C-alpha cells in the first residue's frame, strides 16, 4: 500500500530536517522543533508564556541540555527559550547563516604608511562554532579587511598568518618565530607591525617580544578582542583600527598592547609590554598597566602620549632580535601550607629557574626552606615577585625575607610575576652563569623594574562606597 502524497512530502521534509537541520538538538527540544516543523537557521516566531520572540533558530552545542531552544534576536544577542514556556512556533523564512567573511584584496593608497598585520589566532580573528559553542580561530588576517574596511583609510595593510592558535597554546617556540618574523618585516621596510593575538596570554607574549625584539625603529602593537566578531558588542573592529593607527602613525616605537581604555569606545590604551596584565575575564577594558601609567591613549585621530620617556620612531631598519628561551622555567604562586615537594619536584624534573609570587613583601612559609636550599644547591635560579601585583619585593624588611635571600632567592623589585617568568626563561636561554643571570634579570630592558611607582598610578575604585557611587553618578549623567 502506497504512502499518500501529503504524508510522503511530510516524511521527506522530516528526513531532510533530521539529516541536517536540527544541529545539536536532542530530546525534548528536538521534539519541540519537529512538532512545529521549525528548522535550525529558520526565521521563526516563538510564542511563549513570557511573550513573543522573533529571530533565527541557532544550532546547539553538542553537550548542551535538551530543555532550551536558542535564537538570535534582532538586537544580535542570543537568547535561550525554556521549552516548557513555548505554546507555539512558526517558521517564517529560512536562510542558513554563513559566518565566514570573504577575503578582500587590501587597496593601496598613496601616502599612507605600510603596516604589516601578523595573525596568530585568538578572538580578534575568530568566529563562533555553534556545533560546540566554542569560539574558534577561523578568519585569516586577510578576512579582517573584509570585516573592517575602515582599515584602508588608516594604512596600507599587508597580512600574514604565522600560526593560528588559542593564546593558551602560545609557547616559547611561537615567541621565537614571532620575533624572527618581526625582524624580517622591519628589514623589509614596514612602518609599523600589528600582531593579532588572543587576550588570555597576550601579556606574556608582549613581555617575551619586549625582551626578544629590542631597539625597534617602528611600533609593534599586540591587539586582541574580548568579544568575538559576531557579537554586537565586539571590540574587535575598534581595537584593530586603534592598533593600526598606533602602528602606522604613532611615534612610540616599542612593543605595546592596544585594547579598550574605558568600557565605552571613547579611546584605547597603549600599554608597555612588560607592565600590562589582563585584569577581567570579560570586560572589554580588561588590560591595565600595573605599577605605572599607560604609555598613551589612541583614537582614530592619532596617538596621545601619557608618558614622555618612550623610544621614538626612527627611519632606519636596525633592530636587535634575541629569540632565546629556556623552557624549563616555572612560576609558583605561594599559598598557605604549600608543601616542599612542589619545589623538590621541579628540581627533580630538571627545572633551571623558578619565579615565586610570594605574599606581602616577598615571603613564603618556613617548611619550604629546606626545599629552597636544595634547589639552590642544585643550581636552580630563583627570583621573588609579589602576588599583590602592585609594590616591590622588599625582602630585607623582615627576618623571613632575609632568610630567603640567604638561601639563594633574589628579589625582583616590582617586576610582575608573568614578566619575571618570561624574562627568566629568556635570560636562561642565553646564559646559566649565576652572576650574569642576576645582572640580566635586574637590569631593566623596558621598565619591567622601575625606581618607583607613580603617585597617581594606584587608584582602585570600590563600588558601594558612598563617595565612589556619587562620582559614578556624576560621570554617567
C-alpha positions as CSV (number, residue, x, y, z in Angstrom):
1,X,0.0,0.0,0.0
2,X,1.5,3.4,-1.1
3,X,2.0,6.4,1.1
4,X,-0.4,9.3,0.4
5,X,1.2,12.3,-1.3
6,X,0.9,14.8,1.5
7,X,2.3,12.2,4.0
8,X,5.1,11.4,1.7
9,X,6.1,15.1,1.5
10,X,6.0,15.4,5.2
11,X,8.2,12.3,5.7
12,X,10.7,13.6,3.2
13,X,10.8,17.0,4.9
14,X,11.3,15.4,8.3
15,X,14.0,13.1,6.9
16,X,15.8,16.2,5.5
17,X,15.4,18.0,8.7
18,X,16.8,15.1,10.7
19,X,19.8,14.8,8.4
20,X,20.9,18.4,8.5
21,X,18.8,21.0,10.3
22,X,18.5,20.0,13.9
23,X,22.1,20.5,14.6
24,X,22.9,19.8,18.2
25,X,19.3,19.5,19.4
26,X,18.2,16.4,21.2
27,X,15.5,15.0,23.5
28,X,12.5,17.3,24.3
29,X,14.0,20.3,22.5
30,X,14.3,18.3,19.3
31,X,10.8,17.0,19.6
32,X,9.6,20.6,20.0
33,X,11.2,21.7,16.7
34,X,9.8,18.7,14.9
35,X,6.3,19.3,16.3
36,X,6.2,22.7,14.7
37,X,8.4,21.9,11.6
38,X,10.9,24.6,12.5
39,X,14.4,24.2,11.3
40,X,17.8,25.4,12.6
41,X,18.7,28.6,10.7
42,X,14.9,29.1,10.2
43,X,13.5,32.6,10.9
44,X,10.8,31.9,13.5
45,X,8.1,33.4,15.7
46,X,8.0,31.7,19.1
47,X,5.0,32.3,21.3
48,X,5.7,31.7,25.0
49,X,4.0,32.3,28.3
50,X,6.5,35.2,28.7
51,X,5.8,36.8,25.3
52,X,6.6,36.6,21.6
53,X,10.2,36.1,20.4
54,X,11.3,36.7,16.8
55,X,14.6,35.6,15.4
56,X,16.8,32.9,13.9
57,X,16.9,29.4,15.5
58,X,20.6,28.6,16.1
59,X,22.3,25.3,16.5
60,X,23.1,23.9,19.9
61,X,26.4,22.8,21.3
62,X,26.7,19.0,21.4
63,X,27.0,18.9,25.1
64,X,24.1,21.3,25.9
65,X,20.9,20.4,27.6
66,X,17.6,19.4,25.8
67,X,15.5,22.0,27.7
68,X,16.1,25.1,25.6
69,X,15.9,26.4,22.1
70,X,18.4,29.1,21.2
71,X,17.6,32.1,19.0
72,X,19.5,35.1,17.7
73,X,17.1,38.0,18.1
74,X,17.0,41.3,16.2
75,X,19.4,43.0,18.6
76,X,22.1,40.5,17.7
77,X,22.1,38.7,21.0
78,X,21.4,35.0,21.6
79,X,18.6,34.0,23.9
80,X,17.7,30.6,25.3
81,X,14.0,29.9,25.5
82,X,12.8,27.3,28.0
83,X,10.7,24.8,26.0
84,X,8.3,24.4,29.0
85,X,7.2,28.0,28.2
86,X,6.6,27.6,24.5
87,X,3.0,27.5,23.3
88,X,3.6,27.8,19.6
89,X,6.3,28.2,16.9
90,X,6.0,29.3,13.3
91,X,8.8,29.3,10.7
92,X,8.6,32.5,8.6
93,X,11.7,32.1,6.5
94,X,14.9,30.2,6.1
95,X,18.5,31.2,5.3
96,X,21.4,29.2,6.5
97,X,24.0,31.6,8.0
98,X,27.5,31.9,6.6
99,X,29.8,33.2,9.3
100,X,32.9,33.1,7.0
101,X,33.9,36.6,5.9
102,X,35.3,36.5,2.4
103,X,38.9,37.8,2.0
104,X,39.3,41.0,0.1
105,X,42.4,42.4,-1.5
106,X,43.5,45.4,0.5
107,X,43.6,48.6,-1.6
108,X,46.8,50.6,-1.9
109,X,46.6,54.3,-1.1
110,X,49.5,56.6,-1.9
111,X,50.8,58.4,1.2
112,X,49.5,56.0,3.8
113,X,52.0,54.1,6.0
114,X,52.9,50.4,5.3
115,X,51.7,48.3,8.2
116,X,52.1,44.5,8.5
117,X,49.4,42.5,10.3
118,X,50.7,39.3,11.7
119,X,48.0,36.8,12.6
120,X,48.4,34.3,15.4
121,X,44.8,33.4,16.2
122,X,42.6,34.5,19.0
123,X,39.2,36.1,19.3
124,X,40.1,39.1,17.1
125,X,40.4,36.6,14.2
126,X,37.7,34.1,15.1
127,X,34.1,33.0,14.8
128,X,31.6,31.1,16.9
129,X,31.4,27.4,16.3
130,X,27.7,26.7,17.1
131,X,28.3,23.0,16.9
132,X,30.4,23.1,20.1
133,X,29.5,26.5,21.4
134,X,33.2,27.4,21.3
135,X,35.0,30.4,19.7
136,X,37.5,29.0,17.2
137,X,40.2,30.5,15.1
138,X,38.6,30.8,11.7
139,X,39.3,34.1,10.0
140,X,42.6,34.6,8.1
141,X,44.2,38.1,8.5
142,X,43.1,38.9,5.0
143,X,39.4,38.4,6.1
144,X,39.8,41.1,8.7
145,X,39.8,43.7,6.0
146,X,36.5,42.2,4.7
147,X,35.1,42.8,8.3
148,X,36.8,46.2,8.9
149,X,37.0,48.1,5.7
150,X,37.9,51.3,7.6
151,X,41.4,49.9,7.9
152,X,42.0,51.1,4.4
153,X,41.6,54.7,5.5
154,X,44.4,54.2,8.1
155,X,47.2,52.4,6.4
156,X,48.4,50.2,3.5
157,X,48.0,46.8,5.2
158,X,49.6,43.5,4.2
159,X,48.8,40.4,6.2
160,X,50.5,37.1,7.1
161,X,49.2,34.3,9.3
162,X,52.2,32.7,11.0
163,X,50.1,30.3,13.0
164,X,46.5,30.0,14.3
165,X,46.3,29.0,17.9
166,X,44.4,30.0,21.0
167,X,46.5,32.2,23.2
168,X,46.6,29.5,26.0
169,X,48.6,27.4,23.4
170,X,51.2,30.0,22.8
171,X,54.6,28.7,23.8
172,X,58.3,29.8,23.6
173,X,58.6,28.4,20.1
174,X,55.8,30.8,19.0
175,X,57.6,33.7,20.7
176,X,60.8,32.9,18.9
177,X,59.0,32.6,15.5
178,X,57.2,35.9,16.1
179,X,60.5,37.7,17.0
180,X,62.2,36.5,13.8
181,X,59.2,37.4,11.7
182,X,59.1,40.9,13.2
183,X,62.9,41.3,12.4
184,X,62.3,40.4,8.8
185,X,59.4,42.8,8.4
186,X,61.4,45.6,9.8
187,X,64.3,44.8,7.4
188,X,61.8,44.9,4.6
189,X,60.8,48.5,5.5
190,X,57.4,48.3,7.1
191,X,56.5,51.3,9.1
192,X,54.5,49.5,11.8
193,X,53.6,46.0,12.9
194,X,50.3,44.8,14.4
195,X,50.0,41.3,15.9
196,X,46.6,39.8,16.3
197,X,46.6,37.7,19.4
198,X,44.2,36.0,21.9
199,X,43.8,38.0,25.1
200,X,44.3,35.3,27.7
201,X,48.1,35.2,27.5
202,X,48.6,38.4,25.4
203,X,50.6,40.0,28.2
204,X,53.0,37.0,28.3
205,X,53.7,37.4,24.6
206,X,54.1,41.1,24.9
207,X,56.7,40.6,27.6
208,X,58.5,38.0,25.5
209,X,58.7,40.2,22.5
210,X,59.9,43.2,24.6
211,X,62.9,41.1,25.5
212,X,63.4,39.4,22.1
213,X,62.9,42.5,19.9
214,X,64.9,45.4,21.2
215,X,65.5,48.9,19.9
216,X,62.9,48.7,17.2
217,X,62.6,51.6,14.8
218,X,58.9,51.1,14.4
219,X,55.8,50.5,16.7
220,X,55.0,46.8,17.4
221,X,51.4,46.6,18.6
222,X,49.7,43.5,20.0
223,X,45.9,43.6,19.8
224,X,43.1,41.2,20.6
225,X,39.4,41.4,21.5
226,X,37.3,40.2,24.4
227,X,34.2,39.5,22.3
228,X,34.1,37.7,19.0
229,X,33.2,39.4,15.8
230,X,29.7,38.0,15.6
231,X,28.6,39.8,18.8
232,X,27.1,43.3,18.6
233,X,29.3,44.4,21.5
234,X,32.5,43.1,19.9
235,X,35.6,45.3,20.4
236,X,37.5,43.6,17.6
237,X,37.0,46.3,14.9
238,X,37.8,49.3,17.0
239,X,40.8,47.6,18.6
240,X,42.1,46.8,15.1
241,X,41.6,50.4,14.0
242,X,43.4,51.8,17.1
243,X,46.2,49.3,16.7
244,X,46.8,50.2,13.0
245,X,46.7,53.9,13.9
246,X,49.3,53.4,16.6
247,X,51.5,51.2,14.3
248,X,51.2,53.4,11.2
249,X,51.0,56.9,12.7
250,X,52.2,56.8,16.3
251,X,55.7,57.9,17.4
252,X,56.1,55.3,20.1
253,X,58.5,52.6,18.7
254,X,58.1,49.9,21.3
255,X,56.3,46.6,22.0
256,X,52.8,47.6,23.2
257,X,49.4,46.2,23.9
258,X,46.4,48.1,22.4
259,X,43.0,47.5,24.0
260,X,39.9,49.4,25.2
261,X,40.6,52.2,27.7
262,X,37.2,52.7,29.4
263,X,34.4,50.3,29.0
264,X,33.0,52.6,26.3
265,X,34.6,53.1,22.8
266,X,35.9,56.6,23.6
267,X,39.6,55.6,23.3
268,X,42.1,52.8,23.6
269,X,45.1,52.5,25.8
270,X,48.7,51.6,24.7
271,X,50.4,49.6,27.4
272,X,54.1,48.8,27.7
273,X,54.7,45.1,27.1
274,X,56.3,44.4,30.5
275,X,53.9,46.3,32.7
276,X,50.5,45.1,31.4
277,X,48.1,42.5,32.6
278,X,44.7,41.1,31.8
279,X,42.5,42.0,34.8
280,X,39.0,40.9,34.0
281,X,37.7,37.8,32.3
282,X,35.1,39.5,30.1
283,X,35.2,43.3,30.3
284,X,36.4,45.0,27.1
285,X,38.6,47.3,29.3
286,X,40.4,44.3,30.7
287,X,44.0,45.3,30.2
288,X,45.6,47.6,32.7
289,X,49.1,48.9,33.3
290,X,50.3,47.9,36.8
291,X,53.0,49.7,38.8
292,X,53.0,52.6,36.3
293,X,50.7,54.5,34.0
294,X,49.8,53.6,30.4
295,X,52.1,54.8,27.6
296,X,49.4,56.6,25.7
297,X,45.8,56.8,24.6
298,X,44.8,56.2,21.0
299,X,41.8,57.2,18.9
300,X,41.1,57.2,15.1
301,X,42.6,60.7,15.2
302,X,46.0,59.6,16.5
303,X,48.2,58.7,19.5
304,X,48.3,60.9,22.5
305,X,51.3,60.1,24.9
306,X,50.8,60.0,28.6
307,X,54.4,59.1,29.4
308,X,57.2,61.2,27.9
309,X,60.0,58.6,28.2
310,X,59.5,56.3,25.3
311,X,61.5,55.2,22.3
312,X,60.6,57.4,19.4
313,X,60.1,56.2,15.8
314,X,63.2,56.1,13.6
315,X,63.7,55.9,9.8
316,X,66.4,53.2,9.8
317,X,65.8,49.5,9.6
318,X,68.1,48.4,12.5
319,X,66.7,46.1,15.2
320,X,68.2,43.6,17.7
321,X,66.5,40.2,17.6
322,X,67.3,37.9,20.6
323,X,65.0,34.9,20.1
324,X,66.1,32.8,23.1
325,X,64.1,30.9,25.7
326,X,64.8,28.2,28.2
327,X,61.6,26.2,28.6
328,X,62.5,24.6,32.0
329,X,61.3,27.6,34.0
330,X,58.3,27.7,36.3
331,X,56.2,30.2,38.2
332,X,55.0,29.2,41.6
333,X,52.1,31.1,43.3
334,X,52.7,30.7,47.0
335,X,49.7,29.8,49.2
336,X,49.5,29.0,52.9
337,X,50.6,25.5,53.8
338,X,52.4,25.0,50.5
339,X,54.4,21.8,50.7
340,X,58.1,21.5,49.9
341,X,57.6,18.6,47.5
342,X,56.3,21.2,44.9
343,X,59.8,22.8,44.8
344,X,61.5,19.4,45.0
345,X,59.5,18.1,42.1
346,X,60.6,21.0,39.9
347,X,64.2,20.4,40.7
348,X,63.9,16.6,40.1
349,X,62.3,17.3,36.7
350,X,65.2,19.4,35.6
351,X,63.8,22.9,36.0
352,X,66.5,25.6,35.8
353,X,64.6,28.6,37.1
354,X,61.7,29.3,39.4
355,X,59.8,32.6,39.9
356,X,57.9,32.8,43.1
357,X,54.9,35.1,43.6
358,X,55.2,35.5,47.3
359,X,53.0,37.1,50.0
360,X,53.5,40.6,51.3
361,X,56.9,41.9,50.5
362,X,58.1,38.6,49.2
363,X,57.5,35.8,51.7
364,X,56.9,32.0,51.9
365,X,56.5,29.6,54.8
366,X,59.3,28.1,56.7
367,X,58.6,24.4,55.7
368,X,59.7,25.4,52.2
369,X,63.1,26.5,53.4
370,X,64.9,23.1,53.1
371,X,63.5,22.6,49.6
372,X,64.6,26.1,48.6
373,X,68.1,25.2,49.9
374,X,68.1,22.0,47.9
375,X,67.1,23.9,44.8
376,X,69.8,26.5,45.3
377,X,72.4,23.7,45.8
378,X,71.2,22.2,42.5
379,X,71.9,25.4,40.7
380,X,68.3,26.5,40.2
381,X,67.9,30.2,39.7
382,X,65.1,31.6,42.0
383,X,63.5,35.1,41.9
384,X,60.9,36.5,44.2
385,X,58.0,38.7,43.0
386,X,54.9,39.8,44.9
387,X,51.4,38.4,44.3
388,X,49.9,41.8,45.2
389,X,51.0,42.9,41.7
390,X,51.5,46.5,42.9
391,X,54.5,47.2,45.0
392,X,58.0,45.8,45.4
393,X,59.6,42.7,46.8
394,X,61.4,44.2,49.9
395,X,62.9,41.1,51.4
396,X,65.3,42.9,53.8
397,X,62.4,44.3,55.9
398,X,61.5,41.1,57.9
399,X,63.6,38.1,59.0
400,X,61.6,35.9,56.6
401,X,62.8,37.8,53.6
402,X,66.4,38.0,54.8
403,X,66.4,34.2,55.5
404,X,65.1,33.5,51.9
405,X,67.8,35.8,50.4
406,X,70.4,33.9,52.3
407,X,69.1,30.7,50.9
408,X,69.5,31.9,47.3
409,X,66.3,33.7,46.4
410,X,66.8,37.1,44.6
411,X,64.1,39.8,45.0
412,X,62.9,41.1,41.6
413,X,61.8,44.6,42.5
414,X,58.4,45.4,41.2
415,X,58.5,43.0,38.3
416,X,55.2,41.5,37.5
417,X,55.2,37.7,38.1
418,X,54.4,36.9,34.5
419,X,57.1,39.4,33.2
420,X,59.6,37.9,35.6
421,X,58.8,34.3,34.4
422,X,59.2,35.3,30.8
423,X,62.4,37.2,31.4
424,X,64.0,34.4,33.4
425,X,63.2,32.0,30.6
426,X,64.7,34.5,28.1
427,X,67.8,35.1,30.2
428,X,68.4,31.4,30.9
429,X,68.2,30.8,27.1
430,X,71.4,32.8,26.8
431,X,73.4,32.0,30.0
432,X,73.4,29.9,33.1
433,X,76.2,31.8,35.0
434,X,74.6,32.9,38.3
435,X,76.1,36.4,38.3
436,X,75.3,37.0,34.7
437,X,71.7,35.8,35.2
438,X,71.4,38.1,38.2
439,X,72.8,41.0,36.2
440,X,70.4,40.5,33.3
441,X,67.4,39.8,35.4
442,X,67.9,43.0,37.5
443,X,68.8,45.3,34.5
444,X,65.5,46.6,33.1
445,X,65.0,46.2,29.4
446,X,61.9,48.3,29.2
447,X,60.5,49.3,32.7
448,X,59.9,45.8,34.0
449,X,61.6,47.2,37.1
450,X,61.1,50.9,37.9
451,X,62.8,53.0,40.6
452,X,59.4,54.0,42.0
453,X,55.7,53.7,41.2
454,X,53.8,56.9,40.2
455,X,51.8,58.6,42.9
456,X,48.7,58.6,40.7
457,X,49.1,55.1,39.3
458,X,47.4,53.0,42.0
459,X,43.7,54.0,42.1
460,X,41.2,51.3,42.9
461,X,37.6,52.3,42.9
462,X,35.4,50.2,45.2
463,X,31.7,50.1,44.3
464,X,29.3,50.6,47.2
465,X,31.4,53.3,48.9
466,X,29.3,56.5,49.0
467,X,31.8,58.9,47.5
468,X,32.6,56.4,44.7
469,X,28.9,56.0,43.9
470,X,28.4,59.7,43.8
471,X,31.4,60.0,41.4
472,X,29.9,57.4,39.2
473,X,26.6,59.1,39.1
474,X,28.2,62.4,38.1
475,X,30.3,60.7,35.3
476,X,27.3,58.9,33.8
477,X,24.9,61.9,33.8
